[in-house]
Amino acid sequence: MLLCAYGAVAADFKMNEYKDTNCQVASYTHSRASIFCGDIDGTTHSLYINPSSKSKVQFWSGPGCGGTFLYERAVSKSGECVKINGDEHSMGFA
């Protein structure tokens, strides 16, 4: 039962990674469902973030929302494309 509940919650919080800077190149999109934190591939230049009930995300310099805290930004609850700088290695929902 716990596994089913985890899957249902995780599906609400997603980030899709793109190689371009405006979330248009669909050939490289892949979803990383996560409740709290997701690692960002080194070739990613933009993320389409669907935060569901959250309104902010935080970016970190290391995997697993570790390392140095870089910044926090507001994200539309209906989802939006976010251009990243390149030093972000993970993102968590705040």
Buried (B, 14 or more C-beta within 10 A) or exposed (E): EEEEEEEEEBEBBBBBBBBBEEBEEEEBBEEBBBEEBBBBEEEBBBBBBBBBEBEEBBBBBBEEBEEEEBEEEEBEEEBBBBEBEEEBBBBBBB
